[in-house]
Amino acid sequence: MRAILQRVKEASVTVDGKLVSKIGNGFLILLGIEAEDNKEDIDWLSGKIARMRVFSDENDAMNLSLEDIGGEILVVSQFTLHASTKKGNRPSFIKAARPDIAIPLYQSFVNELSSQVSTKIQTGVFGAMMDIALVNDGPVTLFIDSKNKE
């Protein structure tokens, strides 16, 4: 399970010209799921994100968590995080989980993360063509892979 974690001032998802989700200060999480992902990946990644200290304290040091600042979360499915670009110029998405596997894992991730933070989690629309708007704060953008814990 892979995540691009972006510290944002605001972020939103629009589908077919209709606003679906919108957050203020917090995290935009682009979540990629592969077929081998399981509950262990969900637990580890959600815990890591919930405890991540990347928000500025009074000394402008990245020392505060999402909970510390009362931030919000927007989670968007992003199968392209599992693209293989080793051969040729057209990415292969063979490692990305198919919807029958990915949707339950995506929902489980959102539920688990929700149990670890006090904010309500907003989501995109799984499988839809989404327009994502964001104002990256910093910018602070982190890549986290549950298969690369060390």
KOLTITI-9165 format. One line per field, with one value per atom (N, C-alpha, C, O): residue in three letters; x, y, z. Coordinates in steps of 0.02 Angstrom, whole numbers, plus 50000, padded with zeros to 5 digits. Each point is the difference from the previous one (the first is absolute). Example, Ala and Ser with C-alpha at 12.3 -4.5 7.8 and 13.67 -1.06 7.14 Angstrom:
resn	[ALA  ALA  ALA  ALA  SER  SER  SER  SER]
c1	[50660  49955  50045  50052  49930  50042  49961  50025]
c2	[49716  50059  50060  49999  50054  50059  50055  50055]
c3	[50390  50000  50000  50033  49931  50003  50037  50008]
% end
This chain:
resn	[MET  MET  MET  MET  ARG  ARG  ARG  ARG  ALA  ALA  ALA  ALA  ILE  ILE  ILE  ILE  LEU  LEU  LEU  LEU  GLN  GLN  GLN  GLN  ARG  ARG  ARG  ARG  VAL  VAL  VAL  VAL  LYS  LYS  LYS  LYS  GLU  GLU  GLU  GLU  ALA  ALA  ALA  ALA  SER  SER  SER  SER  VAL  VAL  VAL  VAL  THR  THR  THR  THR  VAL  VAL  VAL  VAL  ASP  ASP  ASP  ASP  GLY  GLY  GLY  GLY  LYS  LYS  LYS  LYS  LEU  LEU  LEU  LEU  VAL  VAL  VAL  VAL  SER  SER  SER  SER  LYS  LYS  LYS  LYS  ILE  ILE  ILE  ILE  GLY  GLY  GLY  GLY  ASN  ASN  ASN  ASN  GLY  GLY  GLY  GLY  PHE  PHE  PHE  PHE  LEU  LEU  LEU  LEU  ILE  ILE  ILE  ILE  LEU  LEU  LEU  LEU  LEU  LEU  LEU  LEU  GLY  GLY  GLY  GLY  ILE  ILE  ILE  ILE  GLU  GLU  GLU  GLU  ALA  ALA  ALA  ALA  GLU  GLU  GLU  GLU  ASP  ASP  ASP  ASP  ASN  ASN  ASN  ASN  LYS  LYS  LYS  LYS  GLU  GLU  GLU  GLU  ASP  ASP  ASP  ASP  ILE  ILE  ILE  ILE  ASP  ASP  ASP  ASP  TRP  TRP  TRP  TRP  LEU  LEU  LEU  LEU  SER  SER  SER  SER  GLY  GLY  GLY  GLY  LYS  LYS  LYS  LYS  ILE  ILE  ILE  ILE  ALA  ALA  ALA  ALA  ARG  ARG  ARG  ARG  MET  MET  MET  MET  ARG  ARG  ARG  ARG  VAL  VAL  VAL  VAL  PHE  PHE  PHE  PHE  SER  SER  SER  SER  ASP  ASP  ASP  ASP  GLU  GLU  GLU  GLU  ASN  ASN  ASN  ASN  ASP  ASP  ASP  ASP  ALA  ALA  ALA  ALA  MET  MET  MET  MET  ASN  ASN  ASN  ASN  LEU  LEU  LEU  LEU  SER  SER  SER  SER  LEU  LEU  LEU  LEU  GLU  GLU  GLU  GLU  ASP  ASP  ASP  ASP  ILE  ILE  ILE  ILE  GLY  GLY  GLY  GLY  GLY  GLY  GLY  GLY  GLU  GLU  GLU  GLU  ILE  ILE  ILE  ILE  LEU  LEU  LEU  LEU  VAL  VAL  VAL  VAL  VAL  VAL  VAL  VAL  SER  SER  SER  SER  GLN  GLN  GLN  GLN  PHE  PHE  PHE  PHE  THR  THR  THR  THR  LEU  LEU  LEU  LEU  HIS  HIS  HIS  HIS  ALA  ALA  ALA  ALA  SER  SER  SER  SER  THR  THR  THR  THR  LYS  LYS  LYS  LYS  LYS  LYS  LYS  LYS  GLY  GLY  GLY  GLY  ASN  ASN  ASN  ASN  ARG  ARG  ARG  ARG  PRO  PRO  PRO  PRO  SER  SER  SER  SER  PHE  PHE  PHE  PHE  ILE  ILE  ILE  ILE  LYS  LYS  LYS  LYS  ALA  ALA  ALA  ALA  ALA  ALA  ALA  ALA  ARG  ARG  ARG  ARG  PRO  PRO  PRO  PRO  ASP  ASP  ASP  ASP  ILE  ILE  ILE  ILE  ALA  ALA  ALA  ALA  ILE  ILE  ILE  ILE  PRO  PRO  PRO  PRO  LEU  LEU  LEU  LEU  TYR  TYR  TYR  TYR  GLN  GLN  GLN  GLN  SER  SER  SER  SER  PHE  PHE  PHE  PHE  VAL  VAL  VAL  VAL  ASN  ASN  ASN  ASN  GLU  GLU  GLU  GLU  LEU  LEU  LEU  LEU  SER  SER  SER  SER  SER  SER  SER  SER  GLN  GLN  GLN  GLN  VAL  VAL  VAL  VAL  SER  SER  SER  SER  THR  THR  THR  THR  LYS  LYS  LYS  LYS  ILE  ILE  ILE  ILE  GLN  GLN  GLN  GLN  THR  THR  THR  THR  GLY  GLY  GLY  GLY  VAL  VAL  VAL  VAL  PHE  PHE  PHE  PHE  GLY  GLY  GLY  GLY  ALA  ALA  ALA  ALA  MET  MET  MET  MET  MET  MET  MET  MET  ASP  ASP  ASP  ASP  ILE  ILE  ILE  ILE  ALA  ALA  ALA  ALA  LEU  LEU  LEU  LEU  VAL  VAL  VAL  VAL  ASN  ASN  ASN  ASN  ASP  ASP  ASP  ASP  GLY  GLY  GLY  GLY  PRO  PRO  PRO  PRO  VAL  VAL  VAL  VAL  THR  THR  THR  THR  LEU  LEU  LEU  LEU  PHE  PHE  PHE  PHE  ILE  ILE  ILE  ILE  ASP  ASP  ASP  ASP  SER  SER  SER  SER  LYS  LYS  LYS  LYS  ASN  ASN  ASN  ASN  LYS  LYS  LYS  LYS  GLU  GLU  GLU  GLU]
c1	[50043  49957  50045  50046  49940  50040  49957  49941  50090  49964  50046  50058  49914  50030  49962  49940  50097  49970  50020  50059  49891  50014  49969  49941  50102  49975  49970  50035  49901  49965  49967  49983  50008  49960  49927  49955  50034  49933  50006  50050  49898  49998  49927  49957  50030  49931  50001  50048  49896  49989  49935  49948  50057  49942  49993  50049  49889  49986  49943  49948  50063  49951  49976  49940  50105  49984  49965  49982  50008  49966  50050  50037  49964  50044  49978  49942  50104  49986  50024  49965  50097  50030  50045  50027  49979  50042  50025  49962  50103  50028  50040  50018  49994  50045  50069  50022  50010  50067  50003  49959  50089  50006  50039  50050  49927  50033  49957  49941  50088  49973  50041  50061  49905  50033  49980  49941  50108  49989  50020  50058  49896  50011  50000  49952  50104  50006  49999  50035  49926  49991  50021  49981  50059  50018  49967  49978  50018  49963  50025  49961  50104  50028  49987  50016  49956  49988  49948  49956  50051  49956  49990  50021  49948  49986  50063  49999  50054  50063  50024  50023  49971  50019  49954  50024  49912  49952  50015  50002  50009  50013  50064  50002  50051  50064  49996  50022  49951  49997  49954  50018  49924  49954  50030  49993  50040  50033  50056  50008  50031  50056  49974  50026  49922  49972  49968  50010  49953  49967  50050  49985  50074  50051  50053  50042  49955  50051  50001  49948  50112  50008  50033  50061  49898  50027  49970  50011  49952  49971  50043  50027  49978  50045  49975  49940  50107  49985  50016  50012  49987  50011  50070  50011  50036  50068  50011  50057  49889  50001  50038  50026  49975  50030  49943  49947  50064  49949  49998  50039  49915  49998  49929  49992  49958  49931  49966  50015  49940  49961  49936  49983  49981  49935  49953  49964  50037  49957  50017  49956  50110  50022  49973  49987  50004  49977  49926  49973  49993  49929  49989  49951  50096  49997  49948  49970  50021  49952  50036  50060  49904  50029  49955  49939  50093  49967  50039  50060  49908  50032  49973  49939  50108  49981  50036  50061  49902  50031  50044  49981  50077  50048  50039  50056  49913  50032  50066  50042  49968  50061  50063  50055  49937  50058  50036  50057  49911  50032  50021  50007  50003  50022  50072  50042  49970  50068  50021  49965  50092  50024  50067  50037  49979  50066  50008  50054  49894  50005  49959  49943  50086  49964  49978  50025  49928  49976  49927  49973  49995  49931  50000  50020  49957  50001  49956  49949  50073  49960  49971  50034  49903  49966  49983  49953  50086  49985  50001  49965  50074  50004  49942  49987  49978  49943  49943  49985  49984  49944  49940  49985  49980  49937  49947  50006  49941  49949  49970  49985  50004  49970  50044  49974  50091  50046  50012  50000  50009  50020  49945  50015  49923  49946  49993  49998  49998  49995  50061  49993  50067  50061  50000  50020  49958  49995  49952  50016  49926  49950  50026  49989  50047  50029  50053  50005  50035  50050  49966  50021  49929  49964  49970  50004  49966  49970  50053  49989  50067  50053  50031  50011  50002  50027  49950  50020  49917  49947  49998  49984  50032  50000  50060  50001  50049  50060  50005  50045  49909  49999  49930  49951  50045  49935  49961  49941  50092  49967  49962  50018  49929  49963  50042  50026  49980  50040  49957  49948  50074  49967  50034  50058  49906  50029  49982  49955  50083  49984  49948  49968  50024  49954  50042  50032  49970  50043  49985  49942  50111  49994  49976  49999  49981  49975  50057  50055  49933  50046  49988  49947  50103  49993  50046  50056  49920  50042  50018  49957  50108  50024  50032  50045  49932  50029  50031  49971  50088  50031  50047  50026  49983  50052  50047  49985  50072  50049  50034  50023  49980  50027  50074  50016  50027  50072  50043  50035  49964  49961  50029  50061  49895  50019  49963  49939  50099  49973  50043  50061  49909  50036  49973  49940  50106  49982  50009  50055  49893  50003  49978  49947  50092  49985  50001  50050  49894  49995  50045  50011  50014  50044  50074  50045  49966  50068  50002  50012  49977  49994  50067  50002  50051  50065  50041  50056]
c2	[49942  50058  50061  50006  50039  50060  50062  50001  50049  50064  50058  50001  50047  50066  50042  50010  50015  50040  50072  50017  50025  50070  50043  49995  50047  50049  50057  50031  49981  50050  50054  49989  50068  50054  49989  50019  49949  49980  49951  49999  49960  49953  49982  50003  49979  49981  49950  49994  49971  49952  50020  50011  49993  50015  49943  49979  49997  49949  50026  50020  49979  50025  50070  50015  50027  50070  50010  50057  49889  50005  49989  49951  50095  49994  49940  49996  49958  49939  50005  49981  50045  50006  50061  50022  50006  50058  50002  49989  50027  50007  50065  50030  49990  50056  49972  49951  50080  49982  49926  49977  49985  49930  49960  50024  49914  49954  49982  49984  50020  49967  49936  50003  49940  49935  49968  49985  50004  49961  49929  49988  49965  49932  49950  49994  49969  49948  49932  49989  49965  49934  49947  50002  49949  49944  49937  49997  49952  49939  49965  49967  50040  49966  50037  49974  50086  50038  49965  49965  50046  49967  50044  50058  49914  50038  50027  50055  49907  50023  50065  50045  49958  50060  50059  50056  49930  50051  50027  50061  49894  50021  50041  50052  49924  50035  50069  50050  49953  50064  50050  50059  49920  50047  50025  50059  49897  50022  50049  50049  49938  50043  50070  50050  49952  50064  50037  50061  49904  50032  50031  50051  49920  50025  50045  50028  49980  50038  50073  50033  49990  50068  50044  50004  50028  50042  50070  50039  49978  50067  50043  49975  50089  50045  50018  50013  49988  50023  50075  50032  49995  50072  50022  50060  49893  50016  49985  50000  49987  49985  49934  49992  49963  49933  49950  50005  49947  49949  49953  49953  50061  49965  49979  49963  50059  49987  49950  49998  49963  49952  50032  50056  49907  50022  50013  50050  49905  50009  50063  50036  49979  50059  50065  50047  49954  50061  49999  50049  49895  49994  49999  50027  49940  49999  49951  49960  50045  49959  49953  50008  49942  49950  49989  49995  50000  49981  49942  50008  49934  49940  49988  49998  49994  49989  49938  49994  49960  49940  50020  50044  49923  50019  49939  49989  49971  49937  50012  49955  50105  50013  50003  50001  49999  49997  49933  49994  49956  49935  49990  49943  50111  49995  49974  50019  49939  49979  50036  49998  50036  50038  49974  50035  49903  49971  49988  50012  49965  49984  50050  50016  50008  50044  50065  50021  50011  50065  50001  50052  49890  49995  49961  49942  50090  49966  49938  49996  49956  49939  50005  50021  49961  50003  49930  49992  49959  49930  49987  49955  50084  49990  50032  49983  50063  50033  49950  49962  50040  49953  50017  50059  49891  50008  50025  49990  50042  50029  49951  50020  49917  49952  49989  49983  50027  49996  50069  50008  50041  50067  50036  50034  49961  50038  49981  50044  49891  49983  50022  50021  49974  50022  50076  50025  50011  50073  50020  50043  49926  50015  49981  50037  49907  49980  50050  50015  50010  50050  50063  50027  49997  50061  49988  50044  49898  49984  49997  50026  49942  49993  50068  50016  50024  50067  50042  50038  49955  50036  49982  50042  49896  49978  50029  49998  50027  50025  50075  50027  50008  50073  50024  49963  50098  50025  50035  50015  50000  50035  49952  49941  50083  49960  50000  50051  49891  49993  50008  49968  50076  50010  49953  49982  49999  49956  50024  50041  49932  50009  49948  49970  50018  49950  49946  50012  49929  49946  49985  49990  50010  49982  50055  49991  50065  50055  50042  50001  50035  50051  50060  50032  49984  50054  50058  49991  50069  50059  50015  50012  49988  50012  50069  50015  50027  50066  50003  49974  50056  50006  50059  50024  50000  50049  49964  49992  49987  49964  50049  50053  49929  50043  49984  49947  50096  49990  50011  50051  49905  49939  49943  49992  49969  49940  49942  49996  49959  49942  49940  50001  49946  49940  49939  49995  49959  49936  49946  49995  49967  49947  49934  49998  49950  49934  49949  49991  49975  49951  49940  49961  50029  49944  50020  49959  50102  50026  50035  50060  49901  50028  50018  50040  49931  50013  50049  50016]
c3	[50000  50000  50000  50040  49915  49993  50009  49982  50048  50009  49984  50018  49947  49995  50050  49995  50054  50054  49988  50001  49987  49987  50055  50016  50013  50049  49960  49959  50052  49959  50042  50059  49910  50030  49983  50038  49904  49979  49943  49964  50027  49945  49986  50044  49893  49982  49942  49963  50031  49946  49965  50031  49902  49959  49949  49970  50020  49951  49956  50024  49910  49952  50018  49994  50027  50016  50066  50017  50022  50064  50057  50000  50049  50058  50041  50021  49992  50037  50072  50047  49961  50066  50002  49950  50111  50009  50072  50047  49961  50066  50005  49949  50112  50013  50018  49971  50076  50023  50020  50041  49932  50019  49949  49972  50016  49954  49941  50007  49933  49941  49993  49995  50005  49995  49934  49989  49967  49940  50017  50017  49978  50024  49942  49963  50032  49949  50034  50049  49923  50030  49949  49941  50083  49957  50026  50058  49900  50017  50063  50034  49982  50058  50066  50053  49944  50061  50044  49976  50090  50048  50061  50001  50051  50061  50034  50027  49970  50030  49966  50034  49900  49963  50020  50009  49996  50019  50070  50010  50037  50069  50005  50033  49934  50004  49968  50030  49910  49963  50034  50007  50015  50033  50065  50017  50021  50061  49988  50036  49913  49981  49983  50023  49936  49979  50059  50008  50034  50057  50048  50031  49974  50047  49968  50035  49899  49965  50024  50002  50016  50026  49947  49996  49964  49945  50000  49953  50098  50005  50046  50050  49934  50036  50069  50011  50037  50068  50004  49950  50111  50009  49980  49990  50005  49978  49926  49976  49989  49928  49985  49945  50103  49990  49988  50031  49924  49987  50059  50005  50041  50063  50020  50049  49914  50020  49953  49940  50088  49960  49976  50018  49941  49976  50058  50001  50049  50059  50038  50023  49983  50036  49970  50037  49897  49968  49983  49975  50040  49983  49925  49975  49988  49927  49972  50036  49899  49964  49953  49986  49988  49955  49940  50006  49935  49938  49971  49985  50006  49972  49930  49989  49963  49930  49975  50008  49962  49971  49940  49961  50033  49948  49978  50022  49934  49978  49964  49998  49974  49963  50044  49974  50092  50045  49994  50023  49946  49991  49927  49978  49986  49931  49996  50040  49912  49984  49937  49949  50055  49942  49976  49966  50052  49983  49925  49973  49994  49929  49960  50017  49930  49953  50032  50052  49914  50022  50021  50018  49979  50022  50066  50001  50053  50065  50001  49967  50072  50012  50071  50047  49959  50065  50026  50038  49941  50017  50075  50024  50014  50073  50038  50057  49911  50032  50009  49954  50103  50014  49957  49988  49990  49964  50048  50061  49914  50044  50050  50057  49925  50047  50062  50053  49941  50056  50031  50061  49895  50023  50039  50050  49928  50033  50074  50042  49975  50071  50041  50057  49913  50035  50009  50052  49897  50004  50056  50041  49960  50052  50070  50048  49957  50064  50023  50059  49894  50017  50027  50052  49914  50022  50069  50043  49968  50065  50056  50054  49931  50050  50017  50058  49891  50011  50040  50044  49940  50035  50074  50042  49974  50070  50039  50062  49902  50032  50004  50032  49936  50002  50018  49992  50032  50021  49945  50007  49938  49945  49955  49993  49976  49950  49937  49979  49990  49940  49938  49993  49962  49936  49949  50009  49939  49950  49930  49990  49962  49931  49980  50043  49892  49974  49967  49949  50081  49976  49926  49981  49979  49929  49954  49940  50088  49958  49973  50029  49917  49976  50045  49997  50043  50050  49983  49976  50038  49998  50072  50042  49972  50068  50001  49961  50084  50009  50069  50048  49957  50065  50003  49950  50111  50014  50048  50060  49914  50039  50047  49979  50085  50052  50011  50028  49952  50012  49938  49996  49956  49995  50042  50006  50023  50036  49967  50002  49966  49966  50017  49989  50039  50020  49964  49986  49998  49971  50053  50029  49985  50051  49968  49968  50042  49971  50056  50034  49976  50054  49989  50047  49893  49986  50011  49992  50027  50011  50068  50004  50049  50068  50031  50046  49930  50030  49962  50020]
% end
